[in-house]
Amino acid sequence: MGKSLREKIKELPIERQNKIEKRAQELIALELTRQKLRLEKLKLRKVRIINQKKVIILRKVNDNVLF
């Protein structure tokens, strides 16, 4: 069986290993930020839908009061 990625990285010079680790941490941080933004976007979308439903209800009530 072939070597794992971790094993291959351990064979590299320490400077290269450090560079790879630093980049991996940057990518992880970016992905976490992306996930947080996606969740926030979903929350905002839900709030907007709820607000739109409230406006529709208020318009119906208002229409009924006027007529």
Secondary structure in CASP SS format (residue, H / E / C, confidence):
PFRMAT SS
TARGET T0000
AUTHOR 0000-0000-0000
METHOD secondary structure of the structure
MODEL  1
M C 1.00
G C 1.00
K C 1.00
S C 1.00
L H 1.00
R H 1.00
E H 1.00
K H 1.00
I H 1.00
K H 1.00
E H 1.00
L C 1.00
P C 1.00
I H 1.00
E H 1.00
R H 1.00
Q H 1.00
N H 1.00
K H 1.00
I H 1.00
E H 1.00
K H 1.00
R H 1.00
A H 1.00
Q H 1.00
E H 1.00
L H 1.00
I H 1.00
A H 1.00
L H 1.00
E H 1.00
L H 1.00
T H 1.00
R H 1.00
Q H 1.00
K H 1.00
L H 1.00
R H 1.00
L H 1.00
E H 1.00
K H 1.00
L H 1.00
K H 1.00
L H 1.00
R H 1.00
K H 1.00
V H 1.00
R H 1.00
I H 1.00
I H 1.00
N H 1.00
Q H 1.00
K H 1.00
K H 1.00
V H 1.00
I H 1.00
I H 1.00
L H 1.00
R H 1.00
K H 1.00
V H 1.00
N H 1.00
D H 1.00
N H 1.00
V H 1.00
L H 1.00
F C 1.00
END
